[in-house]
Amino acid sequence: MTSLNSHGIRFAFGTLTVLPVRVTRWDRATARSGMLRAPLAGLVVGALAGALGALSLLAGSGPLLAAVASVAVPAALTRGLHLDGLADTADGLGSGKPAEDALRIMKQSDIGPFGVITLLLVLLAQVAVLFELYGEGWAHGAVGAVVAGTAARLALTQASRQGVPAARPEGLGAVVASTVPAGRALLAAVVTVALCAAAGAPLGPYGALRHALAALVALAAGELLLRHCVRRFGGVTGDVFGGVEETAATAALVALAVGS
C-alpha cells in the first residue's frame, strides 16, 4: 500500500505538473491513487502561485501585476497543458459536429476561434478576480490562489470517478477514467472543502464559509462541464480534464469575488 501511495503521488505530480517527478508506474491502480491525490498537486501549484503573487505585491508591484504573476505560475507549471485542453474542448463543443468529428477537431494542433475566445475570457476573469483579492491584501490574494488551485484539481478527482467513461480507448483520459470509487471521491471532496474553509478562516468572520463555498462552486462548475462533455463526446479525454480544471479554477475565483 505504501508503495502504491508513493507511485500515486508521483503520478499526480508527474501528470498534472512539470515538477521534476518521474512517473515509474502507469497502470489503472496507480492512476486511481494519483487522481485521489490530485488536490495535493493543486495545493502545491496554488501555494507557489500565491507565494509569487504575494511577494510581488509586497515588493511594491501593485495588485494587477501580482494577479498576473499568480495566473502565470499554474500555466508555467503545466506548460499550458490545462489551458490547451480548455481551448480544445471549447473548439470541440463549439463546432456543433457529431462526437467523432468533434473529437478529431480537438486532436488538431491548432486552436480555433472558440478556443481563442474562451482562453481570453478565462484568463481575463482569473486576473480580474485576483486583482480584486490582492487589492484586499496579500493574504486574500494568496489564499484565493491556493483555494482555486486545490479545488480545480479536486474537480479532476471527481471527473475520474467510476461511471464516467473515456471517449477514446487511448490517451490520459482512458488511463484515469472511471478509476476512482465514488465513495473515495466524495471523501476527497469533503476533506478538501474543509481544508479550503480552514485556509479562509483567518480572513474575516465569514472567511471559512466564503472559501468553502468557492470550492463547492468550483466542483459544481466542473461537474456541469463534465456532464455536458460526456453527453457530447461520449466520455472524457485529456482535453476535457484540462477544460474541467480551468473551469473549476475560474469558478472558484469568481465565487470569491462575488462573496467579497
Helices and strands as residue ranges (DSSP letters): H 2-16, H 28-36, H 38-58, H 63-77, H 81-95, H 99-107, H 113-136, H 138-159, H 172-176, H 182-200, H 207-233, H 238-258
